[in-house]
């Protein structure tokens, strides 16, 4: 892989100079971008054919094959993600065209997602600007002020079975088929065009493989891909040591470096996830293509003190439910119970 070389880069020790740290990596490389298309989108279609063949052997084999196929969907989504940031190609038209196409594979309306994700980048870690493009997160104080019914609903939403399995599938299949409050004409048109495109894409797939066969192939792919994708997105911002501040104290650089995780994955998982584990670098500069994120991280002293998040840390992060403003940390519901017990007057 060709990356910018160190002689062209000046070391950056101060986080105030972060723009100098990321600037050399912000130029897309056409050869690397095309190579990623051929190692992401093309293998996805090849794997669909392999899954179709596996139906004649065993459906358990088909489901097993759906896991690496979902990996290629996730890798394709990272390309979609880069297109939304305008970082995959130099051409805006090419970014938008490829992003809209991958949106059919991933069941995601490109322009609606692009706007929502831009809001996420502009407000990540800001307690006063939550609610769009993020995972629903509230503070301990806010939780205690909720009605019992709303507390139950929040616990159901943050329960791992809902958050990582049922919720992602429902979001990609159902919720993203409809506009939400704040969507403009282009976003609404994107949703409608994507819905039509998904129908056509599905009809073509059914014509090639058969109605039942196509559903048996694509259903587990979307299930695994959406679950893996949402879990990745969750641990990128919900982890031990993450960053949340009210708007007056919120800082873009701190939110990027400390509110976005450095997820250190085994090489094969890093490859399938398109290097998005270097999320702190991505949030610092969304203009960096995914294939340069690791090089940027490894080049500059700015990133040396960023503590990596391990797979064990990811499992621990799945137990977090709330942000505690007093201790400045993510906590679970056990913390709330202990807090309430401390506040109860002793019975004489």
Steps between C-alpha positions, in 0.01 A plus 500: 500500500632842408483752783644848548862463611649645816735753330190688387362518853602718791452348848210645693536505879225748586135414441446860388695405188271209412427639154866462409489141627216390276554716189740265314247214517190682372559445129317196354705252299304385194692172468439407864135602479439283194688215665267522799196476274640176358574362847169602655201535267606241240564224760158573651328402175730198460409385852130528418554247218695274738216526754250407230708190422514412870120480518524163325740375768364632830332818617729494804788540254313789337461673836869442574597653166275798577752611767795574264251632243373742765865593552520610137178698547656671801816572299283638219320717755832658594541599135144638511602684817808651333291605201268684738799693633625570147825318578492192277537678165607852414184531290183587693292345222684168525469498880127562482440244223691221671351588838146486362571160341643349818195638679293243308717216633496630856136621500619851590379819324822679410409870529285454810778307670761750381320791668431305819861387521627855446293605803657214695851621419416859591347408836658174619567521874285814541239443770290790373486378139400135530229329304598462136745255349596352837407228747241625748698583814375687807659607827441347842312813606276486192431132560392562858261770379326266252166339570507126583365423152769705325768343718378159388504610136855632533617176663340300218667724240846462661464128568762315288244272331308807383795727430721255311262245347131591468542878482757513215297269277181700566684827439646402163192316374219720631599832661727616218214463252337814642612862543547643845440846639752745360553323168498740206376442143826340385507260796136404447563446130804288588286277720234459232756427226685254722175319581422467130857389432483236774178362350663479153821353646292240685294414191818449297641279776180297514499462121859368510485276809128442553264671748545264793869447434572872490322557831688210659827654380447870568318485833793365704743730314308811605452365851871435558619813317266734688587343837874519440473855368296632791726328754803666338327839501399454864849422633646786299336745742371299798807375680688540825670840500284656228428873480178691567473871580234768493525729201672789678789271595490275193810492282517347152854364534442352845176343382683340206807379688330391824135449405576272204669169569820356363370146454796266467374200306665184364621567143222305329231689693677830438495419128129410492414812704692725261738638766210680666646391835727803463190701572681770694695586182185489290314738731793736504495510120212334311680595177753220548413191291468184707815350347715782644361501855753257642793675332389833646465347846846341484680806365430771755581543872155658533347150516759320714319548830163378371419182694377217276167331558533122495236237425468450877443873535224472239321236706529719809368797302184305418404518869499880507162673498541858628742792525570616854577872497645500851764231440535568125465138399264252337321285757257211516164476674668343803665836561157666512366245749801554725458876471134478597583273793753753627241777489234304690480604868599236750210336682545511879 
